[in-house]
Amino acid sequence: GNWASQGMRHCSMPLDALATILDSTEFSIGEKCKVAAVCKGWRGLVLHSVEQWMHVSFAEYQNKVTDKVVRSILTPTRCEALATLVISRCRAISGICFHEILIHNRFPALETLDLSYCEFVCDQTLQL
């Protein structure tokens, strides 16, 4: 597409150098969004880097995290690599959304799941 209309710029740094930087740094979700907005190359690397999605924490954004945000970030490919998922204090996420994510995705690498202070968490939500 037309990158100018999407606000994307061409980056002069080689993509392998960008990949090394991205893979050696753990970004928050907000930082990932900012990095992805820099240029087409950075966007592709952030969105498709398995390493960038091994640890996901929505906790610092709490009520700003909606069902739509969770569904867009927790894609099947990202869930496969996910080792840590923190949804603590995210009150805008529905139990239905969380249940759908649990049913439709596999989490073979998941080691830590923090659902503390989430109002949607109940026995029904966690039943598979």
PAGUVO-722110 format. One record per atom (N, C-alpha, C): x, y, z. Coordinates in pm, whole numbers, plus 50000, padded with zeros to 5 digits. Layout:
% PAGUVO-722110
XYZ ...
END
This chain:
% PAGUVO-722110
500814988150000 500005000050000 500855012550000 500235023850008 500895036650010 501295039850154 502585038650183 503055040650321 502885054950369 502945064650279 502765078450319 501375080650376 500385074150317 499015075950366 498795068950499 499655059350532 499535052250659 500475058050764 501205068550731 502105074650826 503385066750846 503705057550757 504905049350770 506045055650689 507245054550744 508425059550675 509335047850641 510245050250550 511245040150516 512405041650614 512865030550671 513985030850764 515255027550690 516325034750721 517585032250654 518435021750727 518095018550853 518855008550927 518534994550873 519564986150854 519304972450806 518384964750900 517484956650843 516504949350924 517164939551020 518304933650982 518954924351074 519464931551198 519904944051183 520314951951299 519114955251386 517994958751323 516774961451399 516304948951473 516384937451407 515964924851470 516814921951593 518114924351585 519004922151699 518614931151815 518334943751786 517914953151891 516594948651953 515634945451870 514314941451920 514384928552001 515154918851955 515224906052024 515994906752155 516814917152173 517574918352296 516914927652397 515754932852365 515064942352452 513644937652476 513214937952601 511834934352633 511014947152645 510114949252550 509294961152546 507934958652610 507364969152670 505984968352717 505074968652594 503804965752612 502864966252500 502824980252439 502804990452522 502795004252474 504035007452393 505195002752441 506435005052368 506434997552235 505884985452234 505804977852108 504974985552005 503894991552049 503054999351958 503815011351903 504575018051989 505365029551944 506455025251847 507145014251878 508195009251789 507595005251655 506444998751656 505794994351532 505375006151444 505195017751505 504765029551429 505925036951362 507165033051391 508315040051336 508395038751185 508325026551135 508425024350992 507935010350959 507815007550829 507314994650782 508174983150833 509484984550826 510374973950870 510224970851019 510174981251101 510034979251245 508674973051276 507644977651207 506294972051229 506294957051204 506844952851090 506884938751057 507654930651159 508784935951203 509594928751301 508874927351435 508254938151482 507544937651611 506354928151603 505564929251498 504344921151489 504634906351469 505754903051407 506024889151374 507154882751456 507734890151548 508804884851631 508234876651746 508524863951747 508044855251856 508604859951989 509864864051989 510524868352112 509814880252177 509264889152094 508594900952148 507264897752216 506744885852195 505434882452250 505494871052350 506684868352405 506804857652505 506304862252642 506394875152668 505974880752797 505044892552768 503774890852801 502774901352775 502134905352908 502194918252936 501564923353056 500654935153021 499394933353052 498414944153033 498234952353161 498884948353269 498634954053402 498804969153408 499824974553343 500064988953355 499004997253283 498194990953198 497174998153122 495784996253180 495624986753268 494404983653341 493114986253263 492394996753293 491064999053234 491105003253086 492275005853033 492395009252891 492384996752803 492584985252864 492634972652790 491224967352773 490794966252648 489444961652617 489504947852552 488354941952532 488274929152462 488944930052324 488704940952253 489274942652119 490794942752124 491374949452221 492824949952235 493374936052265 492754929052357 493214915652395 493154906152275 492044906452203 491904897652086 492944900751978 493274913551960 494244917151856 495664913251895 495964913252022 497324909952067 497514894952089 496524888252146 496664873952176 496194865352058 496924866351950 496634858251831 497134844051855 496634834351779 497094820451798 498604818651792 499264825351698 500714824151685 501414829551809 500974840951859 501594846851978 501314838452102 500134832652112 499794824352228 500684811952234 501084806752120 501954794952116 503284797652186 503794809952177 505094813352234 504994819852372 503804823252414 503604830852536 504044823152661 504964828952737 505444822852861 504824829752982 504574842752971 504004850553082 502864859053030 501724858253098 500574866553065 500044872853193 500074886053197 499604893453314 498404901953271 497254899053330 496034906453302 495524912853431 496374913653529 496024918853661 495374932653653 494254934153725 493534946853740 492904952253611 492784944053510 492174948353383 490674945853391 489944955853432 488524954353458 487644956053334 488224960453223 487424962753102 487374950353012 488064939653052 488034927252974 486874918753024 486104913252931 484954905152971 485364890652992 484594883753071 484794869553093 484614861652964 483694866152880 483444859552752 484684860152664 485304871852655 486504873552574 487624864452625 487844864652755 488924856452812 488654841552789 487424837452808 487064823452787 487304819352641 486924828052546 487144825252403 488624823552373 489454832052433 490894831152410 491434817952464 490964813952580 491414801152637 490994789352552 489794789852497 489264778752417 489934777952279 490144789452215 490594789552075 492114789952057 492854790152164 494304790852154 494964780252239 496174776652200 496994767652280 498084775952345 498454772552468 499474779652543 500534769852594 501244762952504 502174752552549 503354757752631 503724770452613 504884775952683 504514783952807 503204785452833 502764794152943 503234788853078 503974797253149 504474793953283 503814802353391 503464814753356 502894823953454 501634830353398 500554829553474 499294836053438 498804843553560 498754856853550 498334865253662 496984871453629 495964866953699 494604872153682 494124879453808 495044883553892 494674889754019 493864902553997 492864904154080 491974915754080 491194917453950 490954906653879 490134907053758 488714902953795 487784911653770 486394909153809 485744898053730 486244895153609 485634884953525 486014870853565 487004869253651 487484856053687 486514849353786 485994838053742 485154829753828 485294815353780 484684806053848 484804792053809 484334789653666 483234796053624 482714794153490 483674799153383 484324810553408 485274816153314 486434806653287 486874799953391 488064791453380 487774777253338 486504773553327 486174759953282 486394758953132 487014748153092 487244746052949 486454734252900 
END
